């Protein structure tokens, strides 16, 4: 099938390549002309045969809103817009209503996989009407990992991004636990090889995981994380997870504490946050701050 893809950065560019490898046609637009196949959203829409599917992969908030606003004026009834960025689920509900008024369908899709997704596939969580999802299904099938798992129709519009938000909240807490354990091991004089302890946990333990593998990769690159500043940003989804927990009276002590720990990293050069920063760089290609 044909797909219009808006936003060809670290994630979007690799997604375009994976979809093309599956035999589909992708027309990509990006503000950077070196990355784009067309020079405008109008050009992208003109290249696609109806009914069109346009996947938006731009930063959440104003950038997503302005892109959807422009597409609403360019697309036709029966077309579909997919928001694959990290939008808040409440924005999805608003976008769906705006597009529905023009006869345009909307699907929200949480995407996980980072810089590894091109080869390994992307975990997908999508929300929307069954008929709209069905129109996008060949693209979901191209992007997901091989096998029976890795993609889910999570529910109504907003459910995909809500599921991805909770996924990222859990990720915050898991990274924080690895970081705290790493700092404690580094602190004790009797422990002489923290990196190899982490490596030994990769087989036969209940905490073996891809995050643990990435922690070992980071320690192989910089055994004591001496090159990194202990500063870790947050993308917003951890905050939204905690806010949703408050709204629904669900206790999330571990996820909440991990979010607050990131705030603490901005006040001091935290050893734990060196590991958090290293893990974010390993799985998502997120920028790290080097020591001066």
RODO-2510 file (C-alpha; in nm, 4 decimals, decimal comma):
residues 292
     n   res          X          Y          Z
     1     x     0,0000     0,0000     0,0000
     2     x     0,0937     0,3678    -0,0096
     3     x     0,1753     0,5727     0,2990
     4     x     0,2522     0,9372     0,3528
     5     x     0,5009     0,9834     0,6391
     6     x     0,5556     1,3239     0,7996
     7     x     0,8736     1,3533     1,0084
     8     x     1,1894     1,1681     0,9066
     9     x     1,4114     1,2066     1,2116
    10     x     1,5751     0,9251     1,4098
    11     x     1,2541     0,7238     1,4372
    12     x     1,0676     0,8348     1,1270
    13     x     1,3583     0,7835     0,8899
    14     x     1,4158     0,4276     1,0068
    15     x     1,0444     0,3536     0,9975
    16     x     1,0299     0,4687     0,6344
    17     x     1,3104     0,2270     0,5501
    18     x     1,1499    -0,0682     0,7333
    19     x     0,8142    -0,0086     0,5638
    20     x     0,9815     0,0102     0,2226
    21     x     1,1675    -0,3133     0,2897
    22     x     0,8270    -0,4772     0,3407
    23     x     0,7298    -0,3767    -0,0121
    24     x     0,5147    -0,0714     0,0538
    25     x     0,5451     0,2734    -0,1043
    26     x     0,6337     0,5559     0,1349
    27     x     0,6240     0,9238     0,0411
    28     x     0,8107     1,1124     0,3131
    29     x     0,8034     1,4792     0,4079
    30     x     1,0368     1,6559     0,6487
    31     x     1,1286     2,0202     0,7000
    32     x     1,4852     1,9147     0,6196
    33     x     1,4857     1,8933     0,2381
    34     x     1,7806     1,6529     0,2448
    35     x     1,5561     1,3911     0,4056
    36     x     1,2295     1,4562     0,2220
    37     x     1,0782     1,2966    -0,0895
    38     x     0,8516     1,5999    -0,1462
    39     x     0,8857     1,9648    -0,0513
    40     x     0,5530     2,0230     0,1262
    41     x     0,2531     1,8558     0,2866
    42     x     0,0560     1,9567    -0,0198
    43     x     0,3090     1,7740    -0,2354
    44     x     0,2824     1,4664    -0,0140
    45     x    -0,0974     1,4581    -0,0351
    46     x    -0,0871     1,5105    -0,4123
    47     x     0,1434     1,2093    -0,4553
    48     x    -0,0903     0,9686    -0,2745
    49     x    -0,3898     0,7967    -0,4293
    50     x    -0,7086     0,7981    -0,2250
    51     x    -0,8136     0,6845     0,0197
    52     x    -0,4922     0,8150     0,1745
    53     x    -0,3149     0,7192     0,4964
    54     x    -0,0784     0,9811     0,6394
    55     x     0,1361     0,8934     0,9414
    56     x     0,2573     1,1890     1,1514
    57     x     0,5875     1,1358     1,3341
    58     x     0,6729     1,4781     1,4779
    59     x     0,7218     1,6092     1,8346
    60     x     0,4151     1,6139     2,0579
    61     x     0,2305     1,9366     2,1201
    62     x     0,2415     2,2364     1,8894
    63     x     0,4249     2,0582     1,6059
    64     x     0,1709     1,7753     1,5964
    65     x    -0,1228     2,0140     1,6260
    66     x    -0,0078     2,2366     1,3395
    67     x     0,0611     1,9323     1,1180
    68     x    -0,2827     1,7832     1,1819
    69     x    -0,4468     2,1228     1,1293
    70     x    -0,2806     2,1523     0,7883
    71     x    -0,3639     1,7951     0,6901
    72     x    -0,7270     1,8536     0,7850
    73     x    -0,7460     2,1138     0,5080
    74     x    -0,5623     1,8996     0,2506
    75     x    -0,7108     1,5513     0,2958
    76     x    -1,0484     1,4200     0,1801
    77     x    -1,3310     1,2274     0,3483
    78     x    -1,2308     0,8630     0,3893
    79     x    -0,8625     0,9425     0,4423
    80     x    -0,6842     0,8457     0,7667
    81     x    -0,4353     1,0319     0,9863
    82     x    -0,2132     0,8300     1,2213
    83     x    -0,0311     1,0094     1,5041
    84     x     0,2722     0,7952     1,5845
    85     x     0,4527     1,0509     1,7999
    86     x     0,4463     1,0741     2,1786
    87     x     0,1271     1,2788     2,2043
    88     x    -0,0802     1,2897     2,5188
    89     x    -0,3918     1,0722     2,4923
    90     x    -0,6216     1,3677     2,5652
    91     x    -0,4846     1,5415     2,2549
    92     x    -0,5783     1,2319     2,0519
    93     x    -0,9427     1,2684     2,1517
    94     x    -0,9377     1,6326     2,0407
    95     x    -0,7685     1,5529     1,7087
    96     x    -1,0121     1,2703     1,6357
    97     x    -1,3110     1,4998     1,6834
    98     x    -1,1586     1,7739     1,4661
    99     x    -1,0874     1,5320     1,1826
   100     x    -1,4179     1,3467     1,2162
   101     x    -1,5978     1,6727     1,1382
   102     x    -1,4324     1,6585     0,7957
   103     x    -1,4932     1,2868     0,7414
   104     x    -1,1283     1,1978     0,8093
   105     x    -1,0412     0,9030     1,0346
   106     x    -0,7837     0,9136     1,3138
   107     x    -0,5678     0,6465     1,4761
   108     x    -0,3187     0,7075     1,7568
   109     x    -0,0162     0,4802     1,7809
   110     x     0,2422     0,4538     2,0549
   111     x     0,5716     0,3369     1,9048
   112     x     0,8573     0,1795     2,1006
   113     x     1,1863     0,0534     1,9626
   114     x     1,4173     0,3510     1,9427
   115     x     1,7225     0,3339     1,7207
   116     x     1,7016    -0,0480     1,7177
   117     x     1,3599    -0,0605     1,5539
   118     x     1,4792    -0,0703     1,1930
   119     x     1,6266    -0,4174     1,2371
   120     x     1,4295    -0,5508     1,5356
   121     x     1,0878    -0,4046     1,4608
   122     x     0,8775    -0,1608     1,6624
   123     x     0,6376    -0,2436     1,9416
   124     x     0,3075    -0,0793     1,8476
   125     x     0,0084     0,0150     2,0631
   126     x    -0,2741     0,1723     1,8636
   127     x    -0,6183     0,3103     1,9377
   128     x    -0,9114     0,3971     1,7152
   129     x    -1,2181     0,2672     1,5375
   130     x    -1,1894    -0,0887     1,4049
   131     x    -1,2451     0,0141     1,0427
   132     x    -0,9814     0,2881     1,0592
   133     x    -0,7283     0,0527     1,2167
   134     x    -0,7941    -0,2042     0,9433
   135     x    -0,6946     0,0483     0,6761
   136     x    -0,3571     0,0972     0,8434
   137     x    -0,3006    -0,2702     0,9358
   138     x    -0,0548    -0,3510     0,6516
   139     x     0,1744    -0,0747     0,7824
   140     x     0,1439    -0,1986     1,1400
   141     x     0,2347    -0,5473     1,0160
   142     x     0,5411    -0,4100     0,8351
   143     x     0,6659    -0,2185     1,1384
   144     x     0,6067    -0,4728     1,4163
   145     x     0,8640    -0,7350     1,5208
   146     x     0,8442    -1,0777     1,3613
   147     x     0,6222    -1,3286     1,5388
   148     x     0,2857    -1,3201     1,7100
   149     x     0,3504    -1,0375     1,9548
   150     x     0,4661    -0,6773     1,9503
   151     x     0,1474    -0,5045     1,8324
   152     x    -0,1942    -0,4495     1,9909
   153     x    -0,5173    -0,2663     1,9155
   154     x    -0,5381    -0,1223     2,2650
   155     x    -0,8885     0,0235     2,2425
   156     x    -1,0602     0,3487     2,1535
   157     x    -0,8879     0,6650     2,0299
   158     x    -0,6247     0,7619     2,2880
   159     x    -0,5718     0,4068     2,4151
   160     x    -0,2554     0,3587     2,2104
   161     x    -0,0780     0,6603     2,3509
   162     x    -0,2115     0,5872     2,6997
   163     x    -0,0616     0,2363     2,6804
   164     x     0,2701     0,3752     2,5542
   165     x     0,2683     0,6323     2,8351
   166     x     0,2292     0,3592     3,0977
   167     x     0,4995     0,1552     2,9212
   168     x     0,7372     0,4493     2,9541
   169     x     0,6435     0,4995     3,3188
   170     x     0,7367     0,1355     3,3883
   171     x     1,0585     0,1912     3,1915
   172     x     1,1438     0,4871     3,4197
   173     x     1,1108     0,2676     3,7292
   174     x     1,3110    -0,0225     3,5821
   175     x     1,5967     0,2057     3,4772
   176     x     1,5968     0,3678     3,8202
   177     x     1,6291     0,0281     3,9910
   178     x     1,9281    -0,0681     3,7740
   179     x     2,0839     0,2731     3,8378
   180     x     2,0460     0,2522     4,2157
   181     x     2,1886    -0,0991     4,2263
   182     x     2,4824     0,0077     4,0079
   183     x     2,5654     0,3039     4,2334
   184     x     2,5534     0,0896     4,5483
   185     x     2,7839    -0,1716     4,3949
   186     x     3,0259     0,0992     4,2839
   187     x     3,0318     0,2459     4,6367
   188     x     3,1321    -0,0690     4,8276
   189     x     3,5079    -0,1335     4,8591
   190     x     3,4740    -0,5122     4,8664
   191     x     3,3152    -0,5186     4,5194
   192     x     3,5892    -0,4993     4,2589
   193     x     3,4184    -0,5498     3,9213
   194     x     3,0723    -0,4011     3,8921
   195     x     3,0610    -0,4347     3,5154
   196     x     3,1136    -0,8116     3,5301
   197     x     2,8499    -0,8431     3,8017
   198     x     2,5997    -0,6781     3,5669
   199     x     2,7184    -0,9066     3,2865
   200     x     2,6712    -1,2160     3,5048
   201     x     2,3069    -1,1218     3,5594
   202     x     2,2348    -1,1540     3,1864
   203     x     2,1828    -1,5303     3,2199
   204     x     1,9748    -1,7255     3,4676
   205     x     1,8431    -1,4366     3,6789
   206     x     1,4929    -1,2948     3,7130
   207     x     1,6134    -0,9435     3,6229
   208     x     1,7671    -1,0403     3,2888
   209     x     1,6240    -0,8086     3,0236
   210     x     1,7036    -0,5927     2,7246
   211     x     1,7605    -0,2987     2,9603
   212     x     2,0185    -0,5041     3,1490
   213     x     2,1878    -0,5899     2,8180
   214     x     2,1986    -0,2204     2,7323
   215     x     2,3434    -0,1382     3,0733
   216     x     2,6265    -0,3849     3,0039
   217     x     2,6796    -0,2221     2,6621
   218     x     2,7069     0,1174     2,8298
   219     x     2,9562    -0,0133     3,0865
   220     x     3,1623    -0,1746     2,8105
   221     x     3,1829     0,1684     2,6472
   222     x     3,2687     0,3513     2,9715
   223     x     3,3256     0,1147     3,2647
   224     x     3,2563     0,3637     3,5452
   225     x     3,0490     0,6092     3,3373
   226     x     3,3140     0,8710     3,4029
   227     x     3,2564     1,0448     3,0689
   228     x     2,8933     1,1269     3,1451
   229     x     2,7322     1,3991     3,3489
   230     x     2,4633     1,2640     3,5841
   231     x     2,1777     1,4469     3,4132
   232     x     1,8676     1,2773     3,2727
   233     x     1,5846     1,4526     3,0911
   234     x     1,2248     1,3332     3,0836
   235     x     1,0106     1,3279     2,7702
   236     x     0,6883     1,4161     2,9514
   237     x     0,5299     1,0720     2,9545
   238     x     0,6517     0,9965     3,3061
   239     x     0,4788     1,3115     3,4289
   240     x     0,1587     1,2223     3,2417
   241     x     0,1654     0,8723     3,3937
   242     x     0,1836     1,0149     3,7451
   243     x    -0,0900     1,2686     3,6663
   244     x    -0,3148     0,9904     3,5321
   245     x    -0,2485     0,7880     3,8470
   246     x    -0,3613     1,0827     4,0598
   247     x    -0,6742     1,1315     3,8473
   248     x    -0,7634     0,7612     3,8851
   249     x    -0,6482     0,7190     4,2494
   250     x    -0,3973     0,4490     4,1534
   251     x    -0,0816     0,4356     4,3699
   252     x     0,2406     0,4426     4,1650
   253     x     0,5169     0,4845     4,4245
   254     x     0,8028     0,3356     4,2189
   255     x     0,7230     0,5226     3,8963
   256     x     0,6645     0,8487     4,0854
   257     x     0,9933     0,8154     4,2740
   258     x     1,1822     0,7476     3,9501
   259     x     1,0396     1,0636     3,7942
   260     x     1,1371     1,2715     4,0962
   261     x     1,4862     1,1195     4,0855
   262     x     1,5272     1,2645     3,7363
   263     x     1,4307     1,6043     3,8683
   264     x     1,7006     1,5590     4,1336
   265     x     1,9579     1,4895     3,8628
   266     x     1,9272     1,8485     3,7465
   267     x     2,0462     1,9794     4,0803
   268     x     2,3595     1,7681     4,1339
   269     x     2,5888     1,5465     3,9282
   270     x     2,4107     1,2271     4,0319
   271     x     2,5957     0,8953     3,9861
   272     x     2,2634     0,7119     3,9401
   273     x     2,1652     0,9481     3,6605
   274     x     2,4801     0,8608     3,4708
   275     x     2,3357     0,5106     3,4297
   276     x     1,9902     0,6482     3,3401
   277     x     2,1494     0,8770     3,0800
   278     x     2,3589     0,5900     2,9434
   279     x     2,0548     0,3608     2,9113
   280     x     1,8452     0,6298     2,7356
   281     x     2,1313     0,6785     2,4904
   282     x     2,1657     0,3034     2,4334
   283     x     1,8024     0,2243     2,3536
   284     x     1,6794     0,5489     2,2072
   285     x     1,9806     0,7402     2,0849
   286     x     1,8903     1,0206     2,3252
   287     x     2,1574     1,2845     2,3718
   288     x     2,3911     1,2632     2,6715
   289     x     2,5801     1,5451     2,8368
   290     x     2,9549     1,4935     2,8666
   291     x     3,1557     1,6093     3,1617
   292     x     3,3325     1,9380     3,0967
***
